């Protein structure tokens, strides 16, 4: 197989061979669900980070829009690992995507369901040491308008608008407020703030509580840090020492400033967490090895 192989509807094939009809429901109406997963090199070979949690969330997202398909969680994990082997990848980003197929009209019921997995080398998103962030004029989707625990493709136009808004303000990334005017999250990342030995992060409910977010909370608590999940008003931003984003694509990305609020040039806590996270994902910390699913086992 060539190094650009994908898994599509139960078969491995070259990426260039995949064809999606123009009148695909997911293309027109955003009726798809997806995950972003990373594979890292470790002393025992490549390993996928928390893939079972990602696939559980993928299945839950699919259930939110009544998708049915003939694959089990275990089959999807095996397919992802086999794809990594076929493409001879040591470190990569993995994108499972399920979408409704050829049908027009808002209701997707009765449309075929397609399941794809792609994997490719991809550097850390927002690949800068520290970034500038802008509080967007666009708010996060209201929880009464969407299933906040699902990663549905159509939701991400909200994120696209916020990203474009940030770029218009010459910032690297956006942060969105929620419907109550509190800090929610980035377009594709969760956000943390540091005050002394305490991490403060928006509580679940108005945000997608990410798997990397959960990992950082566990690492922080294991390191003796206090973690507080609560509403954060924009007027509080200047009270914190540090700020950073977390996500599968972004990993841990330090924030230098949010609009006119400037954070420490030496963000000790977030850099220590980033170091511990890097060691964990590369299999160097024994207690976190259960997070890793080794490709060659």
C-alpha positions, 0 to 999 in steps of 0.5 A, a space after each residue: 500500500 502507498 503511504 497515503 492509504 485511508 480506511 473507507 467503509 471497511 476497506 483500505 485504499 489509496 486516498 486518491 481513490 476515495 470519491 464522495 458524491 456532490 449531493 452528500 448530506 454531510 457536505 451540504 448540512 454538516 451532518 458528520 461526526 469526527 475525532 482528532 487522535 494522535 499517535 506518538 513514538 515511544 521506546 516500545 514503538 508508536 502508540 496511540 494516545 487515549 484512543 479508546 476514549 476518543 472512539 467512545 466519544 465518536 460513537 456518542 457523537 454518532 448516536 446524537 444524530 442517529 447514525 448507525 453503522 456496522 463497526 464495533 469500537 474494537 474494529 475501529 481501533 484495530 483499523 486505525 492501528 493497521 492504517 498507521 502500520 500500512 502508512 509506516 507512520 511513527 508519529 501522526 494525527 488520526 482523523 476518524 470521520 463518519 458522515 451521512 451520504 447522498 441525500 438532499 433535504 434536512 433530515 438525514 434519516 435514510 441516507 447511507 452512512 460512510 465511515 472513514 479514517 485518515 492518518 498523516 504526519 502533522 506538527 503541533 497546531 499553533 506551532 509557536 512557543 507562545 501565542 496571542 489570543 483575541 476574545 471573539 465577538 462570536 459566542 460559543 454555541 448555546 447548550 440548548 441549541 446543540 449537544 455539547 458533548 458531541 463533535 459534530 462537523 456542522 458545529 465548527 462553522 462557529 469555530 471558523 468564524 471565531 478564527 477568522 475574527 482572531 486573524 482580522 485582529 492579528 491574533 494567533 487564535 480566538 477564545 469564545 465566550 459562552 451565552 452567559 458572557 463567561 470564558 468558554 474555550 478556543 475554536 478547537 481547544 480548551 483553556 486554562 489559567 494559572 494563579 500560583 499553584 492553582 489551575 482555573 478552567 471553565 466548567 463543563 456544560 458550556 464547553 466540550 470537555 476535551 480528552 487532553 483537558 482531562 489528561 492535564 487535570 489528572 497530571 496537575 492533581 498528581 503534581 500537587 496542583 489544585 484544579 478549580 472548574 468554574 465560570 470565569 468572567 472576562 474581567 478576571 483575565 488580568 488576575 492570572 499569572 499564566 494561560 494556556 490552551 489544550 487540545 489534541 491538535 494544539 497539545 499544550 500551547 502557552 498564551 502570551 496575551 489575551 487582547 491587552 492582558 499580558 501573561 508571564 514571560 516565564 510560565 513556569 507551571 504551564 511549562 512544567 505541565 507541558 513537560 510532564 504531558 510530553 513525557 506521558 504521551 511518549 511512554 516515559 511515565 509508568 503511571 500514564 502508560 494505560 493511556 497508550 495503545 501500542 500500534 505493534 501489539 
